[in-house]
Amino acid sequence: MTSPPLQFAVATSSYQVEGSPQADGRGPSIWDGFTAQPGRVIDGGDGSVACDSYRRWQEDVDLVADLGVDQYRFSIAWPRVQPRGSGAVEPRGLDHYERLVDGLLARGVWPNVTLYHWDLPQPLEDAGGWPARDTAARFAEYATIVHERLGDRVTRWATLNEPWVSSFLGYAAGVHAPGRTEPDAAFRAAHHLLLGHAWAAEALRAADARADVGIVLNLTSVLVDDEESFDAGEVIDAEHNGLWLDALRDGRYPDLLRQATSVLHDPEVVRDGDLAAVRGSASWLGVNYYTPLRIAAPGPEHWESHGGPGQETGAFPGAGPFVVVPRGELTTMGWEVEPLALRDLLDRLHAWDPAMPLHITENGVALPDSVRSPDGAVDDRGRISYLQRHLAVVDTARTRGVDLRTYTVWSLLDNFEWAMGYTQTFGLVEVDPLTGQRRPKASYAWLRDEVARRRADAPSG
């Protein structure tokens, strides 16, 4: 039997593109507070304007439609729907997302909705944040509110985007909002994020049996460059990959992590029935892939270039000292370009659960974007090459029987890249920081042509 054609999508997230943080009753998020603290963001930037997509959403929907892609992946800002994270609902926020969904459907594009892409309402953080169990309950309530407005038009839902980042970069390493450095809190956050996902999934399916509910993880291949780092690599893999995968499939946490922290066997945190709720709660798995994580023991040759163990060590409590040592072709983020690591990851996921539908929910690259064509547009041939090579891995995986259904490019627009501010450009479309004008890059034209070619070549009937 022939597999259905690969679906194509592009993606953004609310805080990274919307701007207008006080418009129409939106409440503050943890990223508003984090970016207001000096030194938190490399260029001092924030999401107060970003791409101005809250006001210019129709332009962005037109850009998506002109690409000819099947889906647009975007996230809903919780503080626009519930300014305090609980209680009163702000209908103007829901009105905005209803217009966005209707605009996409009118142009023949399927809305692919993520409920949480890191912009936690600040009042919930003030009450404890994701390390507090109540946040999981509030998240399920919020998911139900959004579904009540959009569930007649949206059928596929991602509950969370990259909960590893929310928990370990936000609560252990402190390099993302809310900027806390409390390893035990990070593990509590991880558990409550999974619990919030499970409770939200249950609520969505109770409201509509057709709801197709999944979760998006930033999984990667952990590569160890020396024997001294083997044990660290095992712990890092358990935290980055195994924690989420084992809980979702088996309803348990990896033994390595249970040994590394008492949190994951504390009956006040992991209560009876929690992991049973998480097990089997995802109907599909979203995979955000950019780079492998290559590590080595910190030796004298690394101190000068890395300054000793950096933020990565803080993001993996229990792993011991190590450094990240990308090699070969690097992006402006300093990330190693290695499509074969995506191949290995997809093979691992297929073995993990052959019946689980997979979707590449983000894949993209930050580059200097310094070369321009005669008409002034960015001529980003390096981005085209990156996408081509990773797309080839996707195609090969599908021919080998991996149930991989979607390939999503990050990002539609150059946008606010979290702690890196506006220093990194991932977009298919350049955004003028002064005027907000959108200008498609060469990669935009390449993706449009690639989608059209594949559609023309697809078997009819």
C-alpha positions in Angstrom: 0.0 0.0 0.0 1.3 3.4 -0.9 1.8 5.9 1.9 -0.1 9.2 1.6 1.9 12.1 0.3 4.1 13.9 2.8 2.4 17.0 4.2 4.2 20.3 4.4 3.9 23.1 6.9 5.6 26.2 8.3 5.6 27.3 11.9 5.7 30.3 14.3 4.9 30.7 18.0 2.8 33.4 19.7 5.4 35.3 21.8 8.0 35.2 19.0 5.9 36.9 16.4 2.8 38.5 17.8 3.9 41.6 19.6 1.1 43.8 21.1 1.6 42.4 24.6 -1.1 44.7 26.2 -3.6 44.6 23.4 -7.2 43.5 23.9 -6.7 42.6 27.6 -3.7 40.3 27.3 -2.1 39.6 30.6 1.7 39.4 31.3 3.6 36.2 30.6 6.8 34.9 32.1 8.7 36.0 29.0 7.5 39.6 29.4 9.0 39.6 32.9 12.2 37.7 31.9 13.0 40.0 29.0 12.6 43.0 31.2 15.5 41.9 33.3 18.9 43.3 32.1 21.3 40.7 30.7 18.7 38.0 30.2 18.5 38.5 26.4 21.7 38.8 24.4 20.7 42.0 22.5 18.3 43.3 25.1 15.4 42.5 22.8 11.9 41.4 23.8 8.5 40.5 22.2 6.8 43.8 22.6 6.8 44.3 18.8 8.4 41.1 17.4 6.9 40.7 13.9 3.7 42.6 14.8 1.8 39.5 13.7 -1.1 40.2 16.1 -2.0 43.1 13.9 -0.5 41.9 10.6 -1.8 38.3 10.7 -3.6 38.6 7.4 -0.2 39.3 5.6 1.3 36.2 7.3 -1.7 34.0 6.3 -1.3 35.2 2.8 2.4 34.3 2.9 1.5 30.8 4.1 -1.1 30.3 1.5 1.2 31.5 -1.3 3.7 28.8 -0.3 1.1 26.2 -1.1 1.8 24.3 2.1 -0.8 22.1 3.7 -0.6 23.4 7.3 0.3 26.3 9.4 1.6 25.5 12.9 1.1 28.3 15.3 0.6 28.6 19.1 -2.1 30.3 21.2 -0.9 32.7 23.9 -2.4 31.6 27.2 -2.3 35.1 28.6 -4.5 36.4 25.7 -7.2 33.8 26.6 -6.9 33.9 30.4 -4.9 37.0 31.5 -4.3 35.6 35.0 -3.9 32.0 33.8 -7.2 31.0 35.5 -10.6 32.4 36.1 -11.9 35.1 33.8 -11.7 34.5 30.0 -10.8 37.4 27.6 -13.1 36.9 24.6 -11.0 39.4 22.5 -8.1 37.0 22.6 -10.2 34.1 21.4 -11.6 36.4 18.7 -8.2 36.9 17.3 -7.4 33.2 17.1 -10.8 32.5 15.6 -10.1 35.1 12.8 -6.7 33.4 12.3 -8.2 29.9 12.0 -11.0 31.1 9.7 -8.5 33.0 7.6 -6.4 29.9 7.1 -9.3 27.6 6.3 -10.6 30.2 3.8 -7.2 29.9 2.0 -7.2 26.1 2.1 -4.6 25.8 4.9 -5.1 23.5 7.8 -4.6 25.2 11.2 -2.2 23.1 13.4 -2.6 24.5 16.9 -0.1 24.3 19.8 -1.7 25.3 23.1 1.5 26.1 25.0 4.7 27.5 23.5 6.3 28.7 26.7 4.4 31.9 27.5 3.0 31.0 30.9 0.8 33.7 32.5 2.9 35.5 35.1 0.3 35.1 37.9 0.7 31.3 37.6 4.4 31.6 37.9 4.0 33.8 40.9 1.9 31.0 42.4 4.7 28.5 41.8 4.8 27.9 38.1 5.2 24.5 36.5 6.8 23.1 39.6 3.4 23.5 41.3 0.8 20.8 40.6 -2.0 23.3 40.3 -0.5 24.7 37.0 -1.2 21.4 35.3 -4.9 21.6 36.3 -5.1 25.2 35.1 -3.6 24.2 31.8 -6.3 21.5 31.3 -8.9 24.2 32.1 -7.4 26.6 29.5 -7.3 23.8 26.9 -11.0 23.3 27.4 -11.7 27.0 27.0 -9.8 27.2 23.7 -11.5 24.0 22.4 -15.0 25.4 23.2 -14.3 28.2 20.7 -12.2 26.5 18.0 -12.9 22.8 18.3 -15.5 22.8 15.5 -12.7 23.8 13.1 -9.5 22.5 14.7 -9.1 18.8 15.1 -5.3 18.3 15.6 -4.0 19.8 18.8 -0.4 19.9 20.3 -0.6 20.4 24.0 3.0 21.4 24.7 6.0 22.5 22.8 9.3 21.2 24.0 8.6 20.6 27.7 12.3 19.8 28.2 13.0 23.5 27.5 10.3 24.7 29.7 11.5 22.6 32.6 15.3 22.3 32.4 16.2 25.6 30.7 13.6 27.5 32.6 14.0 26.1 36.1 17.4 24.4 36.2 19.8 26.3 33.9 17.9 29.6 34.3 18.6 30.7 30.7 14.9 30.8 29.7 12.0 32.2 31.5 11.3 32.2 34.4 15.1 32.1 34.9 15.2 29.9 38.0 18.2 27.7 38.9 16.6 25.0 41.0 17.2 21.4 39.8 14.6 19.8 41.9 12.0 22.4 40.7 13.0 21.4 37.1 12.1 17.8 37.7 8.8 18.8 39.4 8.1 21.0 36.4 8.8 18.2 34.0 6.3 15.9 35.8 3.6 18.5 36.0 4.1 19.4 32.3 3.5 15.8 31.4 0.6 15.7 33.8 -0.9 18.9 32.3 -0.5 17.4 28.8 -2.3 14.2 29.9 -5.1 16.1 31.6 -5.5 18.5 28.7 -5.6 15.6 26.2 -8.3 13.8 28.3 -10.4 17.0 28.4 -10.1 17.6 24.7 -11.1 14.1 23.9 -14.0 14.2 26.3 -15.3 17.3 24.5 -14.8 15.8 21.1 -13.9 12.2 20.3 -12.4 13.3 17.0 -9.7 15.4 18.7 -6.3 14.3 17.6 -4.1 15.2 20.5 -0.3 15.0 20.5 2.8 16.5 22.1 5.9 18.2 20.6 9.3 17.2 21.9 12.8 18.5 21.0 14.3 15.1 20.8 17.9 14.6 19.6 20.7 12.1 19.2 23.2 12.4 22.0 26.8 11.7 20.7 29.6 11.1 23.0 33.1 11.9 21.8 35.2 10.2 24.6 34.9 7.3 27.0 35.1 9.7 30.0 31.7 11.2 29.0 29.8 8.0 28.5 28.0 8.1 31.9 27.1 11.8 31.4 25.8 10.9 27.9 23.5 8.3 29.4 22.0 10.8 31.9 21.7 13.5 29.3 19.9 11.1 26.9 17.6 10.0 29.7 16.7 13.7 30.5 16.5 14.9 27.0 14.7 11.9 25.4 13.9 9.0 27.8 12.1 11.0 30.5 9.4 12.0 28.0 9.3 8.8 25.8 9.3 6.3 28.7 6.5 8.2 30.4 4.4 8.5 27.3 4.7 4.9 26.3 5.3 2.9 29.5 4.0 5.2 32.2 7.4 5.2 34.0 10.5 7.3 34.4 14.0 6.0 33.5 15.8 4.4 36.4 18.8 6.6 35.8 16.7 9.7 36.5 15.0 8.1 39.5 18.5 7.5 40.9 19.6 11.1 40.1 16.8 12.8 41.9 14.4 12.0 44.7 11.7 14.1 43.0 10.7 11.4 40.6 9.9 8.9 43.3 8.4 11.4 45.8 4.8 10.3 46.3 3.8 13.9 47.0 5.0 14.8 43.4 4.4 11.6 41.4 1.1 10.6 42.9 -0.9 7.4 42.3 -2.5 7.4 38.9 -0.3 10.2 37.5 1.9 8.1 35.2 -1.1 5.9 34.3 -2.7 9.1 32.9 0.4 10.0 31.0 0.8 6.6 29.5 -0.8 6.4 26.0 -2.0 10.0 26.2 -0.5 11.1 22.9 -2.2 10.1 19.7 0.9 11.4 17.7 4.4 12.7 18.4 5.8 15.9 17.1 9.6 16.0 16.7 11.5 19.3 16.7 15.0 18.6 15.3 17.8 20.9 14.6 21.1 19.4 15.7 22.7 16.5 17.6 24.0 17.0 21.1 27.7 16.1 20.9 29.5 16.1 24.3 32.9 15.5 25.7 34.6 15.7 29.1 35.9 19.2 29.9 39.6 19.2 29.4 42.2 22.0 29.0 41.6 22.1 25.3 38.0 23.2 26.0 38.4 25.8 28.7 39.5 28.5 26.4 36.8 28.0 23.8 33.9 27.1 26.2 34.9 28.8 29.4 34.4 25.5 31.3 31.1 23.8 31.7 28.4 26.2 30.6 24.7 26.5 30.7 24.3 23.0 29.2 25.7 21.5 32.4 23.0 23.3 34.4 20.3 22.0 32.1 21.1 18.4 32.9 21.2 18.0 36.7 23.0 14.8 37.6 25.0 14.5 34.4 28.3 15.8 35.9 30.6 18.2 34.1 30.8 18.2 30.3 31.0 20.5 27.4 29.1 20.6 24.1 31.6 20.1 21.3 29.9 20.6 17.9 32.1 20.0 14.9 32.1 20.3 11.2 29.5 22.6 9.6 28.0 25.0 12.2 25.1 27.4 12.2 25.2 30.9 13.6 23.7 29.4 16.8 26.9 27.2 17.0 24.8 24.1 16.3 26.3 21.2 14.4 24.6 20.4 11.1 24.2 16.6 10.9 21.2 15.2 9.0 22.3 11.6 9.7 21.5 12.3 13.4 17.9 12.9 12.3 18.0 9.5 10.5 19.2 7.8 13.7 16.5 9.6 15.8 13.7 8.5 13.4 15.0 4.9 13.5 14.9 5.1 17.3 11.4 6.4 17.4 10.1 3.8 14.9 11.6 1.1 17.2 10.1 2.9 20.2 6.6 2.6 18.8 6.1 1.6 15.2 2.4 2.5 15.3 2.9 6.1 16.6 2.4 8.7 13.8 5.3 11.1 13.7 5.4 14.6 12.5 8.5 16.8 12.1 7.0 19.9 13.7 10.2 22.0 13.4 13.3 21.8 11.3 15.3 24.8 10.2 18.6 26.7 10.5 19.9 30.1 11.6 22.4 31.6 9.1 24.0 35.0 8.6 21.7 35.8 5.6 24.2 38.3 4.4 24.1 37.5 0.7 21.5 39.3 -1.4 20.3 39.0 -4.9 20.2 42.0 -7.3 16.6 42.8 -6.2 17.7 43.0 -2.5 16.2 39.8 -1.3 18.2 37.4 0.9 19.8 34.7 -1.2 20.0 32.0 1.5 21.3 29.0 -0.4 22.8 27.6 2.7 19.3 27.3 4.2 18.0 25.7 1.1 20.9 23.1 1.3 20.1 22.4 5.0 16.4 21.9 4.3 17.1 19.7 1.2 19.4 17.4 3.1 17.1 17.0 6.1 14.1 16.5 3.8 16.0 13.7 2.0 16.3 12.0 5.3 12.6 12.3 5.9 11.9 10.8 2.4 14.2 7.9 3.0 12.7 7.2 6.4 9.2 7.0 4.9 10.4 4.6 2.2 11.7 2.4 5.1 8.3 2.3 6.7 8.6 5.1 9.3 5.1 6.5 9.8 6.2 10.1 9.3 3.5 12.3 8.0 4.5 16.0 8.1 7.6 18.1 7.5 7.4 21.6 9.1 10.0 24.3 8.4 10.9 26.7 11.3 10.2 29.4 10.7 7.9 31.3 8.4 9.4 34.6 9.7 12.6 35.9 11.2 11.4 36.5 14.8 12.3 36.9 18.4 14.6 33.9 19.2 14.2 33.8 23.0 17.4 34.4 24.9 19.2 35.1 21.6 16.9 38.0 20.9 17.0 39.2 17.3 20.6 38.0 16.6 19.5 34.8 14.9 17.5 34.5 11.7 15.6 31.2 11.0 12.9 32.6 8.7 11.9 31.9 5.1 10.8 35.5 5.2 12.9 38.5 6.3 11.1 41.1 8.5 12.3 44.7 8.5 12.8 45.6 12.2 11.7 49.2 11.6 8.8 48.9 9.3 7.7 45.3 9.7 7.8 44.8 6.0 7.9 41.1 4.9 10.4 40.1 2.2 10.5 36.5 1.1 14.0 34.9 0.8 15.3 32.5 -1.8 14.4 29.7 0.5 10.7 30.8 0.5 10.7 30.4 -3.3 12.5 27.1 -3.1 9.9 25.6 -0.6 7.0 26.9 -2.7 8.5 25.2 -5.8 9.3 22.0 -3.9 5.7 21.7 -2.6 4.3 22.4 -6.1 6.6 19.9 -7.7 5.7 17.2 -5.3 2.0 17.9 -5.6 2.3 17.6 -9.4 4.2 14.4 -9.1 1.8 12.8 -6.6 -0.4 9.9 -8.0 -3.9 11.0 -8.8 -6.9 9.3 -7.3 
